[in-house]
Amino acid sequence: MNRTHRFENQRFIIENYDRQKPFSSFLPGLAGVRGVPLWSFYVNRGQGISSFGLRDKNGAILEFYPANLAYLYVSKIGFRTFVKVNGTVTECFKPEDETPIRRMEIGQSEFSLVENNPLTNLETKVTYYGLPNEPVAGLVRMVDITNHSDQSVDLEVLDGISQILPSGIDYGGYKAISNLLRSWMNVENLERKIAFYKLRSSTGDEAEMKVTKDGNFYLSFVNDTLTTPIADMDLVYGYDTSMNHAANFSSMGIDTLVKQPQVTENKVPCGFTPVKITLKPNETVKIRTMIGYTHDIETINGLASSFGKSEYFEKKRNEAQAEIDLLLQDVTVKTANPLFDEYIRQNYLDNLLRGGYPMTIEAKKEKFVYYLYSRKHGDLERDYNFFSIAPEYYSQGNGNFRDVCQNRRSDVLFHPETGDYNIRVFGSLIQADGYNPLSINGSTFEIDSKSKIKEIVSSTLLNDDGTIEKLLSGKFTPGSIINTMASKNIRTNLSDMELFETILSHAKQNSEASFGEGYWVDHWTYILDLVENYLSVFPEKAEELLYKNHEYRYFDSPVSVYPRNEKYVLDKSGVVHQYGALRHPDHDKIHKCKLNEHGTNWLKSTKGELLTTNLASKLFLLAFNKFALLDPEGLGVEMEANKPGWNDAMNGLPGIFASGVSETIELARLVRFLNNAPLLGDLELPIEFLDFMHQADQITSTNHFDYWDQMSTARETYREKIRFGSIGTSVISAASIKGLLEKMRKHLDIAIDRIYQIGDGIVPTYLYYHATKFDVLKDASGKDIIGHYGLPLVKVHEFKLDKLPNFLEAPARFLKYSVDVHKNRAMIAKIKTTGIYDDVLKMYKTSDDLDAYGFEIGRIRAFTKGWLEREANFLHMTYKYLLGILKSGNYDLFFEEAKDNLVCNLDPLKYGRSTLENSSFIATSNNPNPHLHGQGFVSRLSGSTAEMLSIYTVMFYGKKMFSLNDGKLQLQLKPILTKDYFLDGKVSVTLFNQTVTYLNPTNKDTYELKPVSYRLKNKGLEDVFITGEYLPEVAAKRVRNGEFEQIEVVLK
């Protein structure tokens, strides 16, 4: 920490924030289960908030701009405070005014800006937070202006925002035709002292015109008095269309200004609160403003009276933080480093914002898990993503398969009540060809017995007019029930949870997903993490998990992968490529199988029956499909379906016959898991898959190319057979695949050894191939056959192997897989001698230098060095590498690297933002702009949070909490910490809502120690004291059930 950037009183403080490196961030968008969330982005320029709105960019209240433009425009169209002191006009937080002293205070649910102006002796403090637990969505702005002089001052103020868009404005439309769209704009309701911003009708060029009822609103209280806002921008700025200064306000007093007629049509409106007051010394004027969205004006008019006291806004401010504290109690940790403790909480918050937070609903027959608050990451710096936050009670959002799967990786360690839910969700999304959809759209519920619906409604609701009955006749969510009831004033005597439990006792839960954009080669690799973490909590349930639940389905996408003879093409320069790998969409498949092109589809038999199976079957089918994708040398997993792996910027790799070693390592992990799993049940697999498996198992060629060619042919034949559905399933014993699994294991072990040698001690991440012998396919007349991509098709007879420079990804995954301590430590050391390591910053880059390679490897080559995925410190991968070092048992190396690589340990002045918050990447010292070196970019919603939580659980719970000893459950709490983490010999951490306190009387690093005793405490009851390294089964189960308040563990 330093003077300008510091952590203090649970806030991250940045002095002179608007003179520091620019950064963007956001308020969390959490409004509680009974609230309506807004998205809101802020920057450290102007008055902070640069854009906010409802649902997505199409619901902007303040226009969305990407970060580079937000820094430019926030001081003009954003929030402004014009102050006239004894006749002289100044603007608070004005960028050109360097006299005032300013600071930014960042909390988890809010942020504040403070300005002290020595010329006016005024202190202006602005605080923003999202409105929780109300039926309207709102951004709250609290402004306190205090007179610090020794004399009274006559004060006139215009405080507000230069632009408020009416609801219904399309993001792209406003960018293109904002001048035209003014024609629809109108502001109403000023006679009620609340501005209501709406369009008079729909803006589409259609025959049917729709009158709109919903709108955005602005209301403001000055010292608890509701004050009519100014919505006419011309009354504020007058002739100054540049909005550099408030020309009208400067030339006339507030009394005159507020008497001017407001023109509220045919112009982009604003929202300003006029204030005229005399402030005595140390007296404060309080302006409390709320801007948001409502379904109709009656709702906000009715609520306004309850908003009218300062106590209300303070209460809601505390409530907003309390909502977050409730979520973060899962990771309460207390070490000798308060910044680290808060950093863990912030990682947990940001992780759940992408992966969601589990809510369990105990219905009669089963327990449902429903995820709240998740959303696809998108913000000012991720301007390419169309984020969405559902503006409803019990809000859930969309996300990508990889992101959601990995961000839920550790959920069972914090919420054991989630059980195998996520395994079932993501396991079912694996297709029969081993691929998976991209878009995860939350879950819905459905009542199969429609005759039950009327009975359910009559027994739970007091006054349904048929609305809820109609809702329950289709797919619904808990949020849609409560939202509909609220909007239609439908009443019940039940609590929300009682209502859910009653209704869902008759329902089934559906996972909703859609194909999205393509088939990435790595998405499946995160599923085993879910399985392993589940079994680390419930090791006694391995057989049940793998074999007993037969409700796993196969997702079916409206897309298929072309065989080689339709995607291997010859470009104009005579080089063979793999282009156009997907039938996207596959119209024949959509038609024959009656698929929803943009929705959820499940594989059915040719008789129309859903194919279902158990987890063991899905994992084996997944493993074998990926094994069948090993490249011509049998090393990497082919990128044969148009998309690369984790590093999206390597998008050119599929075109140059690339394969991923990271995926080979993960495949080896999966095969090892299946080999070690109990083979006590049956597998139920598609008949076509069993034919494929048996055909592939008969391939005996020792020539790598011939083996690959025959395996690829078998794979393509299988895919064509299941393209329009499956004949059905057949059952085999798990034991019958033991021999095949062993062959796969041996093949992969040999492959990884070869890869290690090819990399000369560092596992390469990407291999690729040159087609050195090939024939152009000819038609009957001898002409080249032109494929669907518009280029001649070829058949390849020989490939030449090559590799790209070293990347960090495969080594990170290798450390998680390899048990060779010497090899692991040698690779860790060698990586620091390569270009992957930044000697200046002591950080890791995504890769070594890529200058020697052309643009065909992907857009990464077009990026600037040390920026985005190109040779920069991508925190997700750096943290994955740190986790690999930790899991490989190199504890000393891990803690040494953590000093320079964990964000909370960085110099915040160089990092350029709060060191409680992760970034996607840090610009490294190879970037041509030295001012960027060490600075973090693209805030918070990164896979690094998932990796950090995995690091956290290993550090504070140990590598293996629960295990079996002679079939009996046992628990060992063996943290991996250096002595520096202990404060007065103690560290405490939350485990299943119980506080675990580790006692370290010898003051040593704990990886040199082991637990010697456990004391289990409940207030008012006798302690349970157990000596030894492990808690036996009865006590272990009680801990897992969260039955204790305090657990003390002595380490020696």
N, C-alpha and C positions, 0 to 999 in steps of 0.2 A: 504494500500500500504506500501511497505518498500523499502529499498535502492536497492535491487537486482531486484525487480519486480515492475514496475510502469507504469502508463498510462501518456503519455506525447506527446503533439503535434500530436494527433490523431494516435499515435502508442503505442502498448504495448511493453515495453522494458524489456528484461531479461538480466541482466548482468551475465557474466560467464556462458552463457547458456548451454555449454557442460559439466558443472559440476553440473547442477541442475537435478532434477528428470526428467527422460526421458519422452517425450510425442511425439505424432504424430498429424499432422493436414494436411491441403491441401489448395492449391490455388483454387479459386471458380470455375474454369472451365467455365467462362462466356466470350465469345469472341464477344458479340454484335450480333445483328440479321444478320449482314453481315460478320460474322466471323466464323471460324471453331475452336471449343473448343478442348483443350487437358485436360486430367486429370493429375494431378501432386500432389504427396504426399511428405510431408517433415517431418523431425524429428529434434530435437534439439541436434543433434550430427553431427560431421564432417561439411560439407558444405551444410547441410540441405536437399536438394532434394534427396530422396531415390528411387523414381520411378516415371516415367511419361510415357504417351503414348496416343494412339488414341483409342477411343470408349470404349474398355474394356481391360481386362488382356491379351487378345490375340493380342492386338495392342501395347504391351509394347515397348518403345524405350529404356528405362533403366528398366531392369528386375524387376518385382513386387515381393517384399518379404513382408510377414506379419511383424507387428511391432517388434516383438522380434528379428527377423532376420535382419530387416532394421537397427536397432540400431547397429547391429554387422557389417554389410557389407557396410554401407553408406560411410565410410571413405576409403574403398578400391575400390569398383567398381563405386562409385559415382563421384562427381566433385572433382578435385584435382588442386592445384596450387603449382607448384614447382618453386622456385626462387633461382637464383644464384647471390649473391651479392659479387662483387669483388672476384669471384672465389669460394665462399663458398655456398653450396646448403642447403637451408632450405625448409620446406613445410609449407605453411600457413594453419592454422586451424588443424594442425596435433594433434590428440588426446594425444599423448605421451608428447607433448611439453607444459609444464605448465607455461612457462615464459610469453607468450603474454597475453594481456588483451582483452577479447572478449565480444561481446554483440549481442543480437538478437533484431530486431525491426520488429514487426508484424503489418501489415496493412490489410485492407480488400481485396485488389487486389494484394498484393505483400508481400514479406518479405525480410529483409536485414540482413546480417551478417557482423560484423565489427571486425577486429583484429588489435590491435596495438602491434607491436613487439619492445620492447626496445633495443633488441640486434642488430636488423637491422635498427631501426628507420624507418621502413616502416609501413604504415597503408594500410590495404587491406579491401576494402568494396565490398561485393557481393550482388547484388539485383536481385531477380527473379520476373517475372510476365508473365502471359499468353498473347500471341499476340492477340490483338483485330482487327476485321474488315479488315481482309485480306483473300484471297482465299486459303491460306495454314494455317495449324495448327502449332503453334510454341511456344516453351518455350524460353523466352528471359532471358539471363544472362548478367548482366552488372557488370564488374569488374573494379574497380578503385584502382590502386596502387600508393600511394603518398609517396614521399621522405620527411620525416620530420627531416632529419639531416641538418646540416649547411654546408654540402659539397655535391658535385655531386657524384652520384654513378653509376657505370656500372652495368646494370641490364640485366639478361637473365631470361626469364620466359617461362614455359610450363604451360598453363592454359587450362583445359578442363575436359573431362569425360572419365573414364576408360573403359566404355562399351557402345556401341550403337548397338542395335539389328536392323538388317534389317527388314523392314515391312514384314508381312506375317508369322512371327514366332508364332506358337501356344504355349500358356502359359503352358499347361500340357505337350506338346511335348518337349519343351525346358527343362523343369524340368527333363524329363525322358531320353532324348537322345540329350543333347546339343552338345556332342562331334561329333555325326553323322551330326547334322544340320549345323556344320561348312562347310560341303562340298558344300552347296548351296550358301554360303555367298560371297558377292562381294561388293567392293566399287569402284565406277566409278566417272568420272567427275572432278578429281583432277586438270586436266589441265585448268579447268575454275575456279579453286581456291574454289570450293564448293564440299564437299564430298557428294556423293549420295549412300546410303546404301540399297541394295536390294538383293533379292534372284533371282538366275538366272531363276528359274522356280518354279512351284508349287511343294510342298513336299509330296503330297499324293501318296500312292501306288496304282495308278489307270492307266488305259489304256490311258486316254487322259491327256497329259502333257500341261500345260498352261504357256506361257511366261509372266512374270510380267513386268509391266511398272511403277507401283507406287513404292515409296520408302521413306525412311527417309533421312533427310539431316542435314548437319552441315555447317554453314558458320560463319565467324568471321571477324570483322574489328578491326584493331589496330590503334587507332588515325585516324579513318575514312578510313584506307587503307585495302581493302579486302586482306586477308592473307591466303595462302594455308595451310589447316590444315594437321596434322599428323593423319592418320587413322590406321597406323600399330602400334599395341601395343608394338611389340618387339623393335621398335625404341625408345620407352620411357623407358620401364622397363628392356629390355635386358634379362639377365639370371634370374632376380628376378621374378619368376612366382608367388610369394606370393604378389607382388605389394607393398611390404613394403616401398621400395624407388625406385626412378627413376634411375636405375643403368646406363643406357646408357647416360641419360642427365648429370649425375654426371661426367662421364668419358670423355665426349666430349662437345664442345661448340655448341651453336645454329647454327653457320655457318656451322659446319661440319655435324651436325645432319640433317639439312634440305636438305643437298645434297645427303643423303643416299637414295637409291632406296626403295620405299615403296612396301611391299608385301601385296596386298589388297584382296587376295583370300584365301579361305580355313582356315580362322581364324576369331575369334570373334573380330570385329574392335573396335576402340576407336575414340575419336575426341579431339585433342589438338591443341591449337593455340600457335605457337612459336613467341617469342618476344625478340628482342635485342635492347636495348635503353640505353642512358645515361640520367638520371634524375637529373636536377638541384634541389637545395633546394626548397621544397614545390611544386615541379612539379609533375604532375600526368600522368600516362599512362592509357589510357582508352581502355579496351577490351570489345567489344560488340559482343556477340555470340547469334546465334539463332539456335535452334535444333528443328526439327519438321518433319512433314509429308507432302508430296505432291503427287498428282495423277500422275504426270510425271515430269521428270527433266526439260523440257522446261519451265514449269511454274516458278520454283524457279530460274532458270538461268535468266529468263526475269525480275523477281522482284528484283534481287540482287542489281542492280544499284540504285534503289530507297531506299534501306536500308543503303546506304553507308555513311550517315552522323550521327554524334552523336545526332543531333537535331531530327532525325527520331525516335531514340530509346526513347528519352525523351518525344517526342510527343505521341508515342504509350503508354508509361508508364502512362502519364496523361490521355490518352484516356481510358485505362483499368480502372482507378479509376473513370473516368467520367461515364462510363457505369454502374458502381455500384451505384454511387451517384444518377443517374437518377432513379434507382429502389427504392432507400432508401428514396427518398424525401417524400414518403407516410407516413413515421414515424419520421419526424423531430420533436424532442421534446427538450425543454430547461428548465431544472430545476436547482436547486442549486447544483446538483451532476452531473458533466460532464461525469463521468464514467457510471452512470446509463443511461444517454442519449445515449451514444455510445453503451451500452449493448443492448438497445432496437433495435438500428439499426442492430447490429450483429445478434440478434435473427430473425429479419425480413429477413435478407439475408439468413441465414441458413434455415429458414422455406421455403422460395421460392425455394431454391436449391432442396428440396425434393418434395414440392407440385407444383412448377412451378409458373410462373408469367403470368397473363392474358393479352393477346393482343386482342383488339376488332377490328373486320373487318365489316364495314357497307356496306353490300351488298344491292341490291335494295329491296328485299322482307323481309329480316331479318338481324339481327345483330348476327354475329358469334363470339364466344369467343374461342380463341385458346391459349393454355398454352405453354409457352416457358421455357426452361432451366431445367425442372424437371429431376430427375434421381433417380434410386433406390439407397438407401444408401449402400455404401460399401467403405471400405478404409483399411488402414494397420491394424487397430484393429478389423474391421468387415471383416476379411479375408474370412469369410464364405459366404458373399454375392457377387454374380457376377454382379457388377455394370455395367452400360452402359451409356455413354454420346454420343448422336448422333453427329458424326463429320460432320456437315452440317450447312448451313445457316438456320436461324429460327429453331434452334435445339430444339427438345423435346425428352424426355427419358421415360423409363418405371418406374413402381413403384408398390407397394402393395396397395390393396384396403384400408386397415386401415390407412396406412401412408399418402397416398395422400388425402383421405377424411378428415382426421383430420387436415392436414397441410393447407388445403384450407378453414378451418372452418371460419376464420375471413375475408376472401377475400372480401365479399360483404360490410364489414364495411370500407374497404379501397378503394374498387373499386365497387361502387354501379352499375356501368354499366355492371358488370357481371350478375346482376339480378339473375334469378333462374337457371342459367346454370348448376352449380354443383349439385343442387338438381335433375335436370333432368338426369344428367349423372349417379349419384350414385343411384337414385331412380329406374332407368331403369335396373340397374345391379342386383337388388333384384329379385331372382327367384320365381317361383310359390310355391316352398317349403320353402321360407323364407331365404334360404342361398344365397351366392354370390360368384363370382369368386375372386381369389386372385390377379391375375396379371392385372394391368391397363397399357395399351400400347399406351396411347395418343389417338389422334383422327385423322381421315382421312376424305377426302371429295370425293364425287362421283357425276358425272353428269348423271342424269337419261336419258335425251334425247340425245342419241349419235349423232343424226343428227345435233345437235347444235354445236358440238365440232369444226368442220371445220370452221364454221362461227365465233366462239369465237376466234380461233387461228388467222384467217385472219384479224380480227378487232383489235387485240391487239399486235401482233408480226410482226416484219419487215422481218424476214428471216427464218422462221421455215422450217426445212427439213423433217418434219413429226415426229420428235422426241417428241415434246410437244403434238402433236395430239395423238400420241400413249400413252403418259403418262396420258393424261386426259381421256383416254378410260377406265381406271381402277381406283383403289383407289389412291389418291394422297394427298400430303400435301403442304402447302405454301412453306415449305423448299425444297421439291422435285422439285417444279417448278423452283425456283430461282437457285438451284444447277445445275439442268439440263441445264438451259439456260447459266449459267456461263461456264460449262464444254464444251458445244457445240457452244459457242460464238453466241448464239441466242439473238437478240437485240429487244428492244422495246422503244417507246417514253414515256411510262408510268412509273410512280414511282412504287415501289413495292406495296404500298398500293392500288394505282389505279388499278394495274393489278389484285391483289387479289379480290378487290371489283367487278371488271368486270367478272372475271371467276366464283367466288363463287355466283354470282347472279343467276347462273344456276345450282347450286350444292346443295346437302344436306350434312350434317355433320354426320359422324359415330363415335360412341364411340367404341374403340377397347379394348378388354379384353380377357383373357383366364383363364381357371379353375385354373391352377397353381398346388398347392400341396395339398389343403385340405379345409375343412369348419371350420373356427374358430367360436367360439360361440359368440364372441363379435363384429365382424366387423360392423354389422348393427347398433350398438348403436351410431355411430357417425353421422348418417344421420339427426337425429332430431336437432342436433346442427346447421346444415346447414339451416334447415327450420326456427328455432327460430331466428337465426341471420338475415336471409332474412326479416322476419316479424318485426324485430326490426328496420329495415330501411324502409320497405314498409308495414306498418301495414294495410293500406287501401286495400292491394291486397290479403288478405287472401282467400277470396272466389275464386278469379281468379286463385290463385296459386293451390288451392286444386281441383278445379272442371273443369276449362275451357280448360286446355291443355290435350288433349287425345292422346299424342304421347309417353307416357310412355310404354315401352315394358318390357318383362320378359326375362332376360338372361337364357340360357339353357345350362347347362354343360354336357359334355360327361361322367358324373359320376352320380351315384345314391346311396342313403343311404339304406343299408340293413335293413329289419325289425328285430325286436328283436329275432325272432326264427332262425335267421341266423348269429347273432353276439354275443349272450349270450353263453359263453362257460365255460367248467369246466377244470381247469388246472390240472397238475399232482399231485398237493398237495391237491386237493379237494376243491379249492376256485373258486367261480364263478367270471368271468371277462367279460368285453365287449371289444372284440378284432376284428379287421378286419371289421370295420363298413361300408366301402365303396366298391362298385363295381367300381374299378378304374383300367382301364377304363370300362365303361359299353358297351361292344361290340355290344350287341343286340340293344341298344339305338342308338349308332353311326350308325349302319347299317340301321336300320329302318327309322331314322330321317335324315339320310344323314348329320351328323354333322362333322364339322371340329374339330378334336380331340384337336388341339393346337391353335385354333383360336376363333373368335367371332361367337356365335350362339344365335339366338333368338327363343323363344317358338312360335310354330306355331300350328294352328288347324289341325285336321286330314284331312282337305281339302287343307292344305298348306298355309293358310293365317296367317299373323303375328297377334298375339294378342296384342292389345294396350288398354290403359286405362288412367285414370287420377291419380294424386298424392294421392288424398284421398283414392282411391281404393288400391293403392300400400301400403300405410301406414297401412290401416286396415288389408289387407292380411298379411302384415309383423307382425303386432301385434298379430293377431289371431294364426298364425303359431307358434310364440314364446310362446304364452299362452298355446298352446297345447303341448309344450315341458316342462312344469313345472314337476318337479321330483315327485317321489312317495308320498311325503308329501305335494306336492303343493307349494314348497318353492323356490327352485332354478331352473334356466333354465338348462336342461340336456345337458351335453357334449356327445352327442350320435353319433357324426360324425367324430370321430378320432382326433379332435384337441381341445385344451383347449381355454382359452380366451386370454386377453392381455398378461399375463405372459407365454410366449412360453415355458419357462423352466419347467412348470408344465405339461409337455407332457404326463405324466403317468395318469393324472386324468381321461380321458375318460375310461381307462381300469378298474377303480375302481368305476364306476357308480357315478362320481362326477357331481355336478351342480354348476352353478355360481350365487351367490347372486347379484353381480354387474349387471348382465344382467336382473335379476328380477327388480331391482331398475330402470334400464333404460326402461324396459317394462312398469313399472308403470308410468314413465314420458310420454311415448308415448301414453298410454291409456288416461292419464289425458289430454294430448294435444288434442287428438281426441274427448274426451268428451266436451272440452271447445270450439272446433272449430265450425264454423257455419255449420249447417246441412241443407244446402240450395240447394244442388245439388244431383246428382245421382252417384252411384257407378256402375262400369262395371267390373264384376269379372268372372273368369272361372266358368263354370257350375259345374265342379267337386268340386271346392272350396265351392260353395254355398251349395252343398250337404253335404260336410264335416262340414261346419259351422252349418247347421241345425241338422245334426246327433249329433255333439258334444253338441249343446245347449240342446239336449234332455236328456243328462246324468244327473241323479238326485242323484246318490249315495252320501251319506255323509261320507262313508268310504274312507279315502284318497287313499289307495291302489287300491280299486275297481274303483274309479273315474279315477285314473291315467291309470289303465289297459284298461278301455273302451276308454278313450281319445287317448291313444297310438294306439289302434286298429283302431280307426277312422282315425287317422293321417296316419297310414301305408296304409290303404285302399285308401285314397286320393292320396298319393304319387304314388302308383301303377297305379292308373287311369290316372295320368298325365305323367307317365314315358315316353310315346311315343307321347306326344302331348295332346292337349285338344280338346274336341268336339267343343268348342267355348265359347262365353261369354254371360252373361245375365245381365240385368240392374235392380238394386234395388235402392230405395231412400235412401239417407244417413240417413234420419230420422228413417228408419226402423231398423237400427242397434243400436239405442240409448239404448234400453233395454239391449242388449247384452254387449255393452260397459260398462254400469253401473254395470252389474254383474261381468265383468272382473275387474273393478275398485275396487269393494268391496272385491273380492277375493284377489287381490294383496295388498290392504291395510291391510287386516287381516294377509296375509302371511308375510309382512314386519314387522308388530308388533310382530308376533311370532319369526321371525328371530332375531329381536332386543333382545327379551327375552332370546332366545337360547344363544346369545352372551353375555348376562349379561351386557348390556349397550354399547357394541361395536358390530357393525354389522359384522358378520363373512363374509369372502369373498367366502370361499369354503365349501360346504357340500359334503358328500359322503355316500355311502350306502354299507352295507354288505348284501349279499343274505343269509337269514337264513333258508328259506324253498324253495326247488326247486326239480324238477324232471328232470332226464336226458332223453332226447327224444330218443325213440326207433323206429326201423323200424319194419316191419311186422314180422320179424323173432326174434324180441326181442333184437337185437344188438343195441349198442349205435350208434346214427347217428353222423357221423363225418362231421363237417362243412368245409367250404372252408378254414378256418384258420388252419385246421388240428387237432382240438380238439373237444371233444363231445359237442353237443348242449344241452342247458337246457331251461326249462321254470321255471321262478321264481314265487313263490307264496307269498313271504314275504321278505321285506327289513327291515334292522335296520339302522336308521339314525345316522350319526356321523358328526363331523366337524373337520376341520383342525385348526391349530393355527391361530391367527389373522393376517390378511394381511391388508395393507393400502388401497387397491383398493376400496373395498366396502364402507368403511367410506367416502372416497373421493367422490364417486358418491352419497352416501346418503345425504351428505351435500348440494349437488346441487339440490336434490329432496325434502328434508324434509322442512316443514314450521314450525316445532315445535322448537322454539328458545331455550327453556329450554333443550330439549333432545339433540339438536345439541351441545350446549355449554358443557353439561355434558359429551358427548362422546369425544369431543375434549380434555377435561381435563383428562379423564380416559385413553386415548391413551398414554398420556405422562407418565403414571405410568406403562406401559407395556414394553415388550422387543422390540416393534416397535420403541420406542424412544431411540435414542443414547444420553445418558446423557452427555457423554464426548464431543461429537462434536455438541450437540444440534441440531441434524438432525433426519430425519425419515428414517427408513429402510422399505424395501418391506414387511417384515413380522417379527413375533416373532420367537423364536428359533424352528428349525425343527428337532433337533437331535432325538426326540422320534419317528420319522417316517422313514420308509424304503425307498429304492430306487424306489419303485413302484409308488411314487407320481410324479416322473419325474427326469430329469437330474439335476434339481435344487438341489437335495439331494446329488449329487456327486460333486457339486461345493464347493469350499472353502467358509467358512463363510465370510460375508462382501465383496463378490466378485460377479460380474454380478448380476443375479436376486436373488441370495441367501442372504437374510438378509443384503443387502447393500442399500445405498441411491440411488435408481434409480430415476434420476431427473424427468423423465416424470411423475412418480406417485407422487413424492413429490410435484411437481408443480400443479398437478391435485388436490391434497389435499389442497394446499394453495388457489387455485382458489375456492374450495368448501367452505373453511373458509370465504373467501371474499364474495362470493355470498350468504352465509347464513346470512350475516349481522354482523358478528363478526369482525368488522373492527379493533378494538384495538388488537385482537389476531392475525389477519393477519399481521399487520405491525410489531408486536413483533416477529413473526416467520420469517418474511422476512429478518430481521437483520442477522439471522444465516443460512438462507436457500437459498436466492437468490445468485447465483454465483458471481454476481458483488460485493457482500458484503463480500466475503470470503477472507481469507488470501492467496494471490497467492503463497507464498512460500510453504504453506502446500498443496494447490490445485494442484500445480505443473505445471501449464500452465496459459495462459492468462485468467483472470477472466472476459473477454468479451465473451468468448466462453463457451457454455454449454458442458457437457459431458453426456454420457449415464448414467454412474453411478459413485458414489464416494465411495471408500473403507471406511468402517466404523470401529469403534474401536473394534469390535469383530473379525476382521481379524487377523490371527496369526502373520502377519508381521507388527510390529508397525511402520515401516518406510512408509507404504502405507496409514496409517490412514489420512483421509481427502483429499486424492489425487483423481483427476478426471481421468477417463479412457473412451476411445471410443468417439472420438470427434464429436461434433457439430450436425450432422444430426439426431436429436432425436425428439421424440414427445414433449419434454419439450418446444421446441420453440413455438409450437401451444398453449400450456398452458400459456406460458409467454405472448404471444400476446393477449390471452383472458384476462389475468390479466391486461395487459396494457390498453385494451379498457375499461374495467370496471373502472380502476383507473382514466383514463383521460376523458372518455366520460360519465361515469355513468352507472348504471345498466339498464336503459331503456331510450334511446335517443328519439325515435319517438313513439308516441302513438296516439290514437284516443280519442277525447272528443266530445260526441254527433255526432259521425261520421265525425268529422273534424280533420285533421292532426294537430299535435302540436309537438314541439321539446323542450326538456329540456336538457341542458348541466349542469350536476351536478356531478362533479368529486369527487372521494373518495381518498383524499390525506391527509397526515399529514402536518402540517405547515412547517416541515423540508424541504419539496420539493420546497418551494417558495424562490425565490431569489429577494430580495427587494420587496416582496409582489406580485411577478408575476411568473406564469408558462405559457409556451406557448407550443402548440401542433398542429400538422397538422390534419385537418379533411376535407376530400374530396378536397384536394389541397388548402384549406384555412387555414390561421394561426389563431388559436383560442388562445387568451390570457386571462387567468383567473386572476382576480385582487382580492386579499385577504387583504383588508385594516385593518381588525381586527386581522390578523395573528393568525387564529385558524385552527384546523383540519377541513377540508371541510365537513366531514360527520356530523358536527354540524351546517353546513351552508346550504343555498339554494341560487340559482341565484335570483337576484333582478332586474337586467337590462341587456340588450344586446345592443351593438352598432355595427352595420354592416357597414363595410367601403369598398369603392372602390376609388382608386386614381382619383381625378378630379371630383368626384361626391359627392353629399351631403350625409352625414351619415344617416343611418336609425337607430333611437333610439327607443327601445321598453322596457317598464318597465314590471316587473312581472317575475314569475318563468318560463313561457313557451313562446316560439315564436309561434304566430298563423300560420294558414295554409299557407298563401301566403309566408311569410318570411321563414317558415320551408322548403317549397319546394325549394325556392331559395338557401337555405343553402345546401340542399341535391343535388341540381344541380351544386353546386360549383361555384355560381355566385359572391361570394364576395372574396376580397383579405384578409381582416382582420375582425375578430370578437372579440370584447371585452365583457367579461362576468364578472360582479361584483358579488361577493359572500359575503353574510352577514348572 
